[in-house]
């Protein structure tokens, strides 16, 4: 297939482009920088520089690529700016979907998140609604997710992948990453303020290794239309996973703190498993130390 990967140099984008090329697909991957374009080309794909907020530019590069499928992996996570990430989900997705429709593309696979569900006691499955009644600042994140998912659903065949918290190469949760710095007491990075999950509390999180996320995205090319949680097998409270992460990074273990918000419930991966997806790292317990 001819595949257009919007966001070919992100944490998922890099292993995804490599996996698609290895599988024999003809891949065009985008980046915001010239260096990123070169890194996409080094993976064996066609690299294109793109400002996703330029609607005409998006339309042009999608038309030139003439893809069978568009894969949406656009984020601003590397800069730690949630407002910019919401803008990408709302404006960038709108431009990408419009460009796909103009180019006659009917299939799209898009990145979403698994922590935008409404409050509850158990890990959320895909039938649980989004947390549309959330207060600020969470409401901005949920609104961005809702806008992304609704726009993507305009294409006849769409798969929305609600990834868990990503860990591994290129993510915040890696040796040398933001989580490592915060656990060692370095909060000089402005993005450190967004690492509130590094509290050993009762808040439940679901993780997924970036390589497993990329593999799920490849497999999603053949999945039916719908929404799928891409998380590992073990949703867990911070009091369980934070000490394991700290040990993996050789950092002090934060003391336990009681309590959680209602939406901090994690997510269930039963549907993804039923589609045949099998994460290599079934639990963060083994994955954090890799």
C-alpha positions in Angstrom: 0.0 0.0 0.0 0.9 3.6 -0.4 0.9 5.1 3.1 1.1 8.8 4.2 2.4 9.1 7.8 1.8 12.6 9.2 4.3 12.9 12.0 7.0 10.5 10.8 9.6 11.5 13.3 7.7 11.3 16.6 8.1 8.7 19.3 5.7 6.4 17.4 6.4 7.8 14.0 10.0 6.6 13.8 9.5 2.9 14.6 6.2 3.0 12.6 7.8 4.3 9.4 10.6 1.7 9.8 8.1 -1.1 10.3 5.9 0.0 7.3 8.9 0.1 5.0 10.1 -3.3 6.2 6.6 -4.7 5.5 7.0 -3.5 1.9 4.7 -0.4 1.9 5.5 2.7 0.0 5.7 5.4 2.7 5.7 9.2 2.8 6.5 10.6 6.2 6.3 14.2 7.3 8.4 16.3 9.6 8.5 20.0 10.7 12.2 20.2 10.2 14.8 19.6 7.5 16.7 17.3 9.9 13.5 15.3 10.4 13.0 14.9 6.7 16.5 13.4 6.4 15.8 11.0 9.3 12.6 9.8 7.5 14.6 9.3 4.3 17.2 7.3 6.2 14.5 4.9 7.2 13.8 4.2 3.5 10.7 6.4 3.1 10.0 9.6 1.2 10.5 12.6 3.6 8.4 15.8 3.3 8.7 18.9 5.3 5.2 20.1 6.4 3.6 22.7 8.6 0.3 21.0 9.5 -1.3 24.4 10.2 -0.9 25.4 6.5 -4.1 23.9 5.0 -3.0 24.3 1.4 0.4 22.8 2.1 -1.2 19.8 3.7 -3.6 19.4 0.7 -0.7 19.6 -1.7 1.6 17.0 0.0 -1.2 14.5 0.6 -2.3 14.8 -3.1 1.3 14.4 -4.3 1.7 11.3 -2.1 -1.5 9.8 -3.5 -1.8 7.4 -0.5 -4.2 4.5 0.0 -4.1 5.2 3.8 -3.3 8.3 5.9 -1.8 7.6 9.4 -2.1 10.6 11.8 0.7 10.7 14.3 1.0 14.4 14.8 1.7 15.7 18.3 3.6 18.5 20.1 4.6 16.3 23.0 8.4 16.8 22.5 7.9 20.4 23.6 5.7 19.6 26.5 3.0 22.1 25.4 -0.5 20.8 26.0 -2.1 23.9 24.4 -0.1 23.3 21.2 -1.0 19.6 21.3 -4.7 20.5 21.5 -4.3 22.9 18.6 -2.8 20.1 16.5 -5.6 17.8 17.4 -8.2 20.3 16.4 -6.7 22.4 13.5 -4.1 19.9 12.3 -6.5 17.0 12.2 -9.0 19.2 10.3 -6.5 20.0 7.6 -5.4 16.4 7.3 -8.9 15.0 7.0 -9.9 17.7 4.5 -6.7 17.0 2.5 -7.5 13.2 2.5 -11.0 13.8 1.3 -9.9 16.0 -1.5 -7.3 13.4 -2.6 -10.0 10.7 -2.5 -8.5 8.8 0.5 -11.0 6.8 2.4 -8.9 5.1 5.1 -7.3 6.8 8.1 -5.6 5.5 11.3 -5.2 8.2 14.0 -3.5 8.6 17.3 -5.6 9.4 20.3 -5.2 8.8 24.1 -6.7 6.4 26.6 -7.0 8.8 29.6 -9.8 11.0 28.3 -12.6 8.8 29.5 -15.3 9.8 31.9 -14.8 9.0 35.6 -15.4 5.4 36.9 -14.1 2.7 39.2 -12.8 0.1 36.6 -10.4 0.5 33.7 -12.4 2.0 30.8 -13.2 0.0 27.7 -14.2 1.6 24.4 -17.9 1.8 25.3 -17.2 4.4 28.0 -17.8 8.0 26.8 -15.2 10.7 26.8 -15.1 13.0 29.9 -17.0 15.9 28.2 -18.0 17.3 31.6 -14.5 17.7 32.8 -13.4 21.0 34.4 -10.5 23.1 33.2 -7.7 22.5 32.4 -8.6 18.8 31.6 -11.5 20.0 29.5 -9.1 21.4 26.9 -7.4 18.1 26.5 -10.8 16.2 26.2 -12.1 18.8 23.7 -9.0 18.3 21.5 -9.4 14.6 21.6 -13.1 14.9 20.8 -12.4 17.2 17.8 -9.8 14.8 16.5 -11.9 11.7 16.8 -15.0 13.4 15.3 -13.0 14.8 12.3 -11.4 11.4 11.6 -14.8 9.7 11.7 -15.7 11.7 8.6 -13.7 9.3 6.4 -15.5 6.0 5.5 -12.9 3.7 7.1 -11.3 5.1 10.2 -9.5 3.5 13.2 -8.8 5.6 16.3 -6.1 4.2 18.5 -6.3 5.4 22.1 -2.8 4.8 23.2 -1.8 4.5 26.9 1.1 6.5 28.4 4.0 5.9 26.0 7.3 4.7 27.4 10.6 3.7 25.7 12.8 5.4 23.2 11.8 8.9 22.3 9.3 9.3 25.1 9.3 11.1 28.4 9.3 7.8 30.2 12.8 6.6 29.3 16.3 6.8 30.8 17.4 10.3 30.2 13.9 11.5 29.6 11.7 13.9 31.5 10.4 11.3 34.0 14.0 10.3 34.8 14.9 13.9 35.4 11.9 14.6 37.6 12.5 11.4 39.7 16.1 12.6 40.3 14.8 16.0 41.4 15.4 18.1 38.3 12.3 20.2 37.6 14.1 22.9 35.5 12.3 21.8 32.3 9.0 23.6 32.0 7.4 20.4 30.9 8.1 18.9 34.4 4.9 20.5 35.6 3.0 18.0 33.4 4.5 15.0 35.1 2.1 14.9 38.0 1.6 11.2 37.3 5.0 10.6 39.0 3.2 10.5 42.3 3.0 7.2 44.2 -0.8 7.6 44.7 -3.9 5.7 43.9 -4.4 7.2 40.4 -4.5 4.3 37.9 -2.5 4.6 34.6 -2.2 2.4 31.6 1.0 2.2 29.7 2.2 0.9 26.4 5.8 0.5 25.1 6.3 2.7 22.0 7.3 -0.4 19.9 4.1 -2.1 20.8 2.2 1.1 19.9 3.9 1.2 16.5 3.1 -2.5 15.8 -0.5 -2.0 16.7 -0.6 0.9 14.2 0.7 -1.4 11.5 -1.9 -4.0 12.3 -4.7 -1.4 12.4 -4.3 -1.0 8.7 -6.4 -4.2 8.5 -8.8 -3.5 11.4 -12.4 -2.6 11.1 -13.7 0.9 11.6 -13.8 1.9 15.3 -11.9 2.9 18.4 -9.4 0.7 20.1 -7.5 1.0 23.3 -3.8 0.3 22.8 -2.5 -0.3 26.3 -0.7 -3.1 28.1 -2.3 -5.8 30.3 -1.8 -4.2 33.7 -3.5 -0.9 34.5 -2.0 0.1 37.9 -2.0 2.8 40.6 1.0 5.1 40.9 1.9 3.5 44.3 2.7 0.3 42.3 4.3 1.6 39.1 6.2 4.7 40.3 8.6 2.7 42.6 9.3 0.3 39.7 10.0 3.1 37.4 12.3 4.8 40.0 14.2 1.6 40.5 14.7 1.2 36.7 16.1 4.7 36.6 18.2 4.3 39.7 16.2 7.2 41.3 14.8 7.7 44.8 11.4 6.2 45.4 8.7 8.9 46.1 6.7 8.3 49.2 3.1 7.1 48.9 0.3 9.6 48.6 -3.4 8.6 49.0 -6.2 9.6 46.6 -7.1 9.8 42.9 -9.4 11.7 40.6 -12.4 9.8 39.2 -11.0 9.8 35.7 -7.7 8.3 36.7 -9.0 4.8 36.1 -6.7 3.3 33.3 -8.0 1.5 30.3 -8.7 -2.1 29.2 -7.2 -3.8 26.1 -9.6 -6.7 25.6 -10.8 -5.4 22.3 -7.3 -5.0 20.9 -6.5 -8.5 22.1 -9.6 -9.8 20.3 -8.3 -8.3 17.1 -5.1 -10.2 17.4 -2.8 -7.6 18.9 -0.2 -9.1 21.3 2.0 -6.5 23.0 5.7 -7.6 23.3 5.8 -5.9 26.7 2.6 -7.1 28.4 3.4 -5.1 31.5 5.4 -2.1 32.5 6.9 -4.3 35.2 9.2 -5.8 32.6 9.2 -3.0 30.1 10.5 -0.1 32.3 13.9 -1.8 32.6 14.4 -2.3 28.9 
